Amino acid sequence: MKQKTIAAVITLGTMLCFTSCGSQKGADSGSVTLTLLGRKSDMEKSYMTSIFQQYQTATGNKLNIIQYEDADFETEAAEDFREGNIPDIFMHFHNADLNRFDVENNFYYLNEESWSSDLTDSSRAYCQDREGNLLGLPFWESSVSGCYYNKTLLDSMGLKPASTQTEFDVLCQALADTGYTPICWPADGCTWMFQFGLDPVFADDPSLLDRLNKNEITCSDIPQVTDMVQWIGDAAEKGWFGSGFLKKGWDDISSDMSSGEAVMTFIWDTWFYTDFQEGGRYTLDDFSLMPVFMNTAEDGTYEGGNLNMMMVNKNSENLESALEFLSFCASPKHYNDAFDGISTVSCFKGQTTNIQSRMVTEAAGSIAEHERVSTAASRIIGYSADDVSAAFDSLFRGKTDAAGCVRLMDEYRIEEARQQGIDAFQ
């Protein structure tokens, strides 16, 4: 029997324990119990527990919070859906795994909800399907991924940040020639970097994404993917990632950046507030932001945040109450209370209590021009960051060339799609 972790939500001094997925009328006259399903670590975020408590206190309604351990969430939740145990509200990222849950037949499109106009352009774009339907309320922390660079060090050398791929390549070579590691590329266990280069390929041409997901073409049929792989392989050979990058991991990024050993890294702004360890020569104030360049967008790219969405079961007997819960969460008073002091890019236009990174605000114009919604990791069926990293490991270690690396990416992706039971790949 699968093990469910049921979150007990404390409201009005009472411990509320629930054991089923079904929504139900509450014990109090007129009250409703809504069932909400999500990952354990997600449900325990401070802004989530805050909004849950605010809602129960203000309305007298109850929340039956069902949570699965992160590693089991996708399979356990999919089993619930197959068995017809569909919660009133489902929390999920808009990624390839969402295909498991029959979005069209199970979820209510939120296009006409009054709060939708309060969403920022990037958060709304993340939560839309290909037809522009709004699938969920993005109640989550957000970030901007790009190339974060040591502006103090560049200034001291008379160098400037890049605004084109050509300028970026020249900058990297200039830094390498003077003994610096241009890019901190933690190849040992860090897997997110590749998606930043892939995003423009598929975000700028949705037809490619559609054909890839229908298994009509492969990445090997898309020249831009091979261009990116070749660029990354060449950068490694030129020493732009440093001599020991294959042994560098998550715990090495901070020391490389704070010491000045590395000048740039492809990461997100919240990392500087959660994981950057000061104590070296350079501090948070020494860094700025420019686009990522990986030979797929001449003017560079930023990746918008990956957001957890609150989705509503359109077949729920408590549909109206579930929609009212989302409206409660989308109220400026309530989300500002929940995100007070949280380091995040705003998901709502009325969001004022969160902390916004100086680096992001200073680059706002560039971000507005070059940001893409997270596309590769979130919308390519079968995409696995670990699998992509494994393919590149073969490239870095000289076991294959760029074309062979792309073939491996295709093999791993197609096998993952088969494992997920996607019809086009069977």
Disulfide bonds with the S-S distance in Angstrom:
none
